[in-house]
């Protein structure tokens, strides 16, 4: 793991408690060195920006659901990618929506990847393994 990403948090933006639990269990089973922080809606996700500005660790990766209460995932993505200091944070859309319109808009707004959540735990574990390998081990982020 590169020194820039080792131990840096991953921010999961997800409102479904079962999906939060599934993701936490999958990352725990993988023994991922990165702590998993959770924002349970879009407003809570955007509330991290002033926290990062005040010195809290910036995530190495954001896993973003699209169907969120208060502020939807596409609006969160839009605001993150418009922010000069945080637009380089990789954002992986991890959602149940496979609608072409959502995929296209997410990429147009700057998503780095778009993954439809598998419902099967073993397949979800495979997705988490790939996320870990690529985004936490191989990907190089700017300092």
LOKE-468865 format. One record per residue (C-alpha): residue number from 1; residue in three letters; x, y, z. Coordinates in steps of 0.5 Angstrom, whole numbers, always signed. Layout:
// residues N
  num  residu     c1     c2     c3
  NUM     ALA      X      Y      Z
...
***
This chain:
// residues 143
  num  residu     c1     c2     c3
    1     UNK     +0     +0     +0
    2     UNK     +3     +7     -2
    3     UNK     +4    +11     +4
    4     UNK     -1    +16     +2
    5     UNK     -7    +11     +2
    6     UNK     -4     +7     +8
    7     UNK     -9     +8    +14
    8     UNK    -13    +14    +10
    9     UNK    -20    +13    +11
   10     UNK    -25    +11     +6
   11     UNK    -32    +15     +6
   12     UNK    -38    +10     +5
   13     UNK    -44    +15     +3
   14     UNK    -50    +10     +4
   15     UNK    -57    +11     +7
   16     UNK    -59     +3     +7
   17     UNK    -57     +0    +14
   18     UNK    -57     -7    +11
   19     UNK    -52     -4     +6
   20     UNK    -48     -1    +11
   21     UNK    -47     -7    +15
   22     UNK    -46    -11     +9
   23     UNK    -40     -6     +7
   24     UNK    -37     -6    +14
   25     UNK    -37    -14    +14
   26     UNK    -34    -14     +7
   27     UNK    -28     -9     +9
   28     UNK    -27    -13    +16
   29     UNK    -27    -19    +13
   30     UNK    -22    -17     +8
   31     UNK    -18    -14    +14
   32     UNK    -17     -7    +10
   33     UNK    -12     -2    +13
   34     UNK    -17     +4    +11
   35     UNK    -22     +6    +17
   36     UNK    -29     +6    +14
   37     UNK    -33    +12    +15
   38     UNK    -40    +13    +14
   39     UNK    -45    +18    +12
   40     UNK    -52    +16    +12
   41     UNK    -55    +21     +7
   42     UNK    -52    +26     +2
   43     UNK    -53    +32     +7
   44     UNK    -48    +28    +12
   45     UNK    -43    +27     +6
   46     UNK    -43    +34     +5
   47     UNK    -42    +36    +12
   48     UNK    -35    +33    +11
   49     UNK    -32    +38     +7
   50     UNK    -31    +43    +13
   51     UNK    -29    +38    +17
   52     UNK    -23    +36    +12
   53     UNK    -22    +44    +11
   54     UNK    -21    +44    +19
   55     UNK    -15    +38    +19
   56     UNK    -19    +32    +19
   57     UNK    -16    +26    +14
   58     UNK    -19    +27     +7
   59     UNK    -21    +20     +5
   60     UNK    -17    +16     +0
   61     UNK    -24    +14     -4
   62     UNK    -31    +16     -3
   63     UNK    -36    +10     -4
   64     UNK    -43    +14     -6
   65     UNK    -50    +11     -7
   66     UNK    -54    +15    -11
   67     UNK    -61    +14     -8
   68     UNK    -60    +18     -2
   69     UNK    -65    +22     +3
   70     UNK    -64    +30     +4
   71     UNK    -59    +31     -2
   72     UNK    -58    +26     -7
   73     UNK    -52    +22     -9
   74     UNK    -51    +26    -16
   75     UNK    -52    +33    -12
   76     UNK    -46    +30     -8
   77     UNK    -42    +28    -13
   78     UNK    -43    +35    -17
   79     UNK    -41    +39    -11
   80     UNK    -35    +35     -9
   81     UNK    -32    +35    -16
   82     UNK    -34    +43    -16
   83     UNK    -29    +44    -10
   84     UNK    -22    +46    -12
   85     UNK    -19    +42     -6
   86     UNK    -23    +36     -6
   87     UNK    -25    +34    -13
   88     UNK    -19    +30    -14
   89     UNK    -22    +25     -9
   90     UNK    -24    +19    -13
   91     UNK    -31    +17    -13
   92     UNK    -34    +10    -14
   93     UNK    -41    +10    -15
   94     UNK    -44     +4    -11
   95     UNK    -51     +3    -13
   96     UNK    -57     -1    -14
   97     UNK    -59     +3    -20
   98     UNK    -56     +1    -27
   99     UNK    -60     +6    -31
  100     UNK    -57     +9    -37
  101     UNK    -59    +16    -35
  102     UNK    -56    +15    -28
  103     UNK    -49    +12    -31
  104     UNK    -48    +17    -36
  105     UNK    -50    +23    -31
  106     UNK    -45    +20    -26
  107     UNK    -39    +20    -31
  108     UNK    -41    +27    -34
  109     UNK    -41    +30    -27
  110     UNK    -34    +26    -26
  111     UNK    -35    +20    -22
  112     UNK    -29    +15    -23
  113     UNK    -32     +9    -23
  114     UNK    -39     +6    -23
  115     UNK    -41     -1    -20
  116     UNK    -48     -4    -19
  117     UNK    -48     -7    -12
  118     UNK    -49    -14    -13
  119     UNK    -54    -17     -8
  120     UNK    -50    -24     -7
  121     UNK    -45    -23     -1
  122     UNK    -40    -27     -4
  123     UNK    -40    -23    -11
  124     UNK    -40    -17     -6
  125     UNK    -34    -19     -3
  126     UNK    -31    -20    -10
  127     UNK    -33    -13    -11
  128     UNK    -30    -10     -5
  129     UNK    -23    -14     -6
  130     UNK    -23    -11    -13
  131     UNK    -24     -4    -10
  132     UNK    -19     -5     -5
  133     UNK    -14     -8    -10
  134     UNK    -15     -2    -15
  135     UNK    -17     +4    -11
  136     UNK    -13     +3     -4
  137     UNK     -7     -1     -7
  138     UNK     -5     +1    -14
  139     UNK     -8     +8    -15
  140     UNK     -4    +14    -14
  141     UNK     -7    +20    -11
  142     UNK     -4    +27    -12
  143     UNK     -2    +30     -5
***
